[in-house]
Amino acid sequence: MKTVPIGLCLLVATSMLCTAAASASDLRVPANPPPAYLAECGSCHVAFPPSLLMADDWKRIMARLDKHYGDNASLDVPTREVIEGFLVKQAGQGRRVASAPLAKPTDLPRLTTTPWFVRKHHEVPRAVWSHAKVKTPSNCVACHTRAGEGSYREREIVMPNGQRWED
């Protein structure tokens, strides 16, 4: 029977804990975001954690605020630059946050097409997305009761019909 050195076991366990902690913290807006980010972006939808998209995606979104997913979310230049700088600096990296290829060059990236989002929401029935309380997959607070605080735990999910996700 092989024995594994305790040091190696501790290293693997620590690595797993750090990865889990990093994943959970990726869902929170970093401490001390610019007030403009919370005020401007958070006025229409939850202020999404910047780590959910890559820097280039955030740049594309910020460059097209006049056509922000069907709305005009234009900002003055100084405010836009502060928010974009924050989003780009805190952006995610890697395949987890890469959005699906865009159908047209004028399309905007969507966090709802990232591999992470698709994997986490594949069990959600199609009818939920069109429910009057939800309307769109990007309306996180419709089901995630603590999304505004950056918490997306399954035990905190309440579906539009009032049923808890885990029930």
HELIX and SHEET records of a PDB file:
HELIX    1   1 ILE A    6  SER A   25  1                                  20    
HELIX    2   2 PRO A   35  ALA A   36  1                                   2    
HELIX    3   3 TYR A   37  CYS A   41  3                                   5    
HELIX    4   4 PRO A   50  LEU A   52  5                                   3    
HELIX    5   5 ALA A   55  ALA A   63  1                                   9    
HELIX    6   6 LEU A   65  LYS A   67  5                                   3    
HELIX    7   7 VAL A   77  LYS A   89  1                                  13    
HELIX    8   8 ARG A   95  VAL A   97  5                                   3    
HELIX    9   9 LEU A  111  THR A  113  5                                   3    
HELIX   10  10 PRO A  115  HIS A  121  1                                   7    
HELIX   11  11 ARG A  126  TRP A  129  1                                   4    
HELIX   12  12 CYS A  140  ALA A  142  5                                   3    
HELIX   13  13 ALA A  147  GLU A  149  5                                   3    
HELIX   14  14 GLU A  154  GLU A  156  5                                   3    
END                                                                             
